[in-house]
Amino acid sequence: MFSTYIYVDRAVPDGRLMSAFTLSFDVENDQVVVVGEDDYDALGDAWDDPGI
């Protein structure tokens, strides 16, 4: 299992994101794709901090 973060700088319908993940990762029927919202500014700050 792995996680991938994708930053989207504008509103994109969830269905479009799901389709993009499904097509790009060649998702099979027994696999799951989860799309959620997060605080990307906070994540960006965390990634820039070498102490984390």
Biotite code that builds the C-alpha atoms (Angstrom):
import biotite.structure as struc

atoms = struc.array([
    struc.Atom([0.000, 0.000, 0.000], chain_id="A", res_id=1, res_name="MET", atom_name="CA", element="C"),
    struc.Atom([1.205, 3.518, -0.695], chain_id="A", res_id=2, res_name="PHE", atom_name="CA", element="C"),
    struc.Atom([-0.024, 7.088, -0.380], chain_id="A", res_id=3, res_name="SER", atom_name="CA", element="C"),
    struc.Atom([0.171, 9.822, -2.967], chain_id="A", res_id=4, res_name="THR", atom_name="CA", element="C"),
    struc.Atom([-0.552, 13.491, -2.398], chain_id="A", res_id=5, res_name="TYR", atom_name="CA", element="C"),
    struc.Atom([-1.768, 15.536, -5.329], chain_id="A", res_id=6, res_name="ILE", atom_name="CA", element="C"),
    struc.Atom([-2.106, 19.284, -4.919], chain_id="A", res_id=7, res_name="TYR", atom_name="CA", element="C"),
    struc.Atom([-4.994, 20.829, -6.851], chain_id="A", res_id=8, res_name="VAL", atom_name="CA", element="C"),
    struc.Atom([-5.065, 24.618, -6.814], chain_id="A", res_id=9, res_name="ASP", atom_name="CA", element="C"),
    struc.Atom([-8.701, 24.921, -7.885], chain_id="A", res_id=10, res_name="ARG", atom_name="CA", element="C"),
    struc.Atom([-11.988, 23.235, -7.181], chain_id="A", res_id=11, res_name="ALA", atom_name="CA", element="C"),
    struc.Atom([-12.248, 19.916, -9.024], chain_id="A", res_id=12, res_name="VAL", atom_name="CA", element="C"),
    struc.Atom([-15.297, 17.653, -8.726], chain_id="A", res_id=13, res_name="PRO", atom_name="CA", element="C"),
    struc.Atom([-14.599, 14.455, -6.754], chain_id="A", res_id=14, res_name="ASP", atom_name="CA", element="C"),
    struc.Atom([-15.796, 12.330, -9.673], chain_id="A", res_id=15, res_name="GLY", atom_name="CA", element="C"),
    struc.Atom([-13.112, 13.809, -11.918], chain_id="A", res_id=16, res_name="ARG", atom_name="CA", element="C"),
    struc.Atom([-10.398, 13.090, -9.369], chain_id="A", res_id=17, res_name="LEU", atom_name="CA", element="C"),
    struc.Atom([-11.647, 9.534, -8.925], chain_id="A", res_id=18, res_name="MET", atom_name="CA", element="C"),
    struc.Atom([-11.557, 8.992, -12.694], chain_id="A", res_id=19, res_name="SER", atom_name="CA", element="C"),
    struc.Atom([-8.034, 10.395, -12.896], chain_id="A", res_id=20, res_name="ALA", atom_name="CA", element="C"),
    struc.Atom([-6.796, 8.079, -10.131], chain_id="A", res_id=21, res_name="PHE", atom_name="CA", element="C"),
    struc.Atom([-8.588, 5.075, -11.572], chain_id="A", res_id=22, res_name="THR", atom_name="CA", element="C"),
    struc.Atom([-7.147, 5.607, -15.046], chain_id="A", res_id=23, res_name="LEU", atom_name="CA", element="C"),
    struc.Atom([-3.622, 6.566, -13.981], chain_id="A", res_id=24, res_name="SER", atom_name="CA", element="C"),
    struc.Atom([-3.178, 3.721, -11.483], chain_id="A", res_id=25, res_name="PHE", atom_name="CA", element="C"),
    struc.Atom([-5.079, 1.115, -13.534], chain_id="A", res_id=26, res_name="ASP", atom_name="CA", element="C"),
    struc.Atom([-7.265, 0.347, -10.518], chain_id="A", res_id=27, res_name="VAL", atom_name="CA", element="C"),
    struc.Atom([-8.777, -3.134, -10.463], chain_id="A", res_id=28, res_name="GLU", atom_name="CA", element="C"),
    struc.Atom([-12.231, -4.010, -9.114], chain_id="A", res_id=29, res_name="ASN", atom_name="CA", element="C"),
    struc.Atom([-10.821, -5.180, -5.770], chain_id="A", res_id=30, res_name="ASP", atom_name="CA", element="C"),
    struc.Atom([-8.756, -2.024, -5.175], chain_id="A", res_id=31, res_name="GLN", atom_name="CA", element="C"),
    struc.Atom([-9.844, 1.186, -3.492], chain_id="A", res_id=32, res_name="VAL", atom_name="CA", element="C"),
    struc.Atom([-9.104, 4.827, -4.275], chain_id="A", res_id=33, res_name="VAL", atom_name="CA", element="C"),
    struc.Atom([-9.765, 7.380, -1.536], chain_id="A", res_id=34, res_name="VAL", atom_name="CA", element="C"),
    struc.Atom([-10.005, 11.095, -2.269], chain_id="A", res_id=35, res_name="VAL", atom_name="CA", element="C"),
    struc.Atom([-10.118, 13.567, 0.591], chain_id="A", res_id=36, res_name="GLY", atom_name="CA", element="C"),
    struc.Atom([-9.495, 17.172, 1.417], chain_id="A", res_id=37, res_name="GLU", atom_name="CA", element="C"),
    struc.Atom([-6.655, 18.255, 3.635], chain_id="A", res_id=38, res_name="ASP", atom_name="CA", element="C"),
    struc.Atom([-4.855, 21.389, 4.734], chain_id="A", res_id=39, res_name="ASP", atom_name="CA", element="C"),
    struc.Atom([-2.288, 21.510, 1.942], chain_id="A", res_id=40, res_name="TYR", atom_name="CA", element="C"),
    struc.Atom([-0.681, 24.695, 3.247], chain_id="A", res_id=41, res_name="ASP", atom_name="CA", element="C"),
    struc.Atom([0.100, 22.907, 6.511], chain_id="A", res_id=42, res_name="ALA", atom_name="CA", element="C"),
    struc.Atom([1.372, 19.852, 4.643], chain_id="A", res_id=43, res_name="LEU", atom_name="CA", element="C"),
    struc.Atom([3.610, 22.057, 2.505], chain_id="A", res_id=44, res_name="GLY", atom_name="CA", element="C"),
    struc.Atom([5.029, 23.691, 5.622], chain_id="A", res_id=45, res_name="ASP", atom_name="CA", element="C"),
    struc.Atom([5.670, 20.264, 7.156], chain_id="A", res_id=46, res_name="ALA", atom_name="CA", element="C"),
    struc.Atom([7.430, 19.008, 4.018], chain_id="A", res_id=47, res_name="TRP", atom_name="CA", element="C"),
    struc.Atom([9.668, 22.107, 3.978], chain_id="A", res_id=48, res_name="ASP", atom_name="CA", element="C"),
    struc.Atom([10.717, 21.549, 7.604], chain_id="A", res_id=49, res_name="ASP", atom_name="CA", element="C"),
    struc.Atom([13.754, 19.204, 7.683], chain_id="A", res_id=50, res_name="PRO", atom_name="CA", element="C"),
    struc.Atom([13.107, 18.541, 11.385], chain_id="A", res_id=51, res_name="GLY", atom_name="CA", element="C"),
    struc.Atom([9.908, 16.636, 10.627], chain_id="A", res_id=52, res_name="ILE", atom_name="CA", element="C"),
])
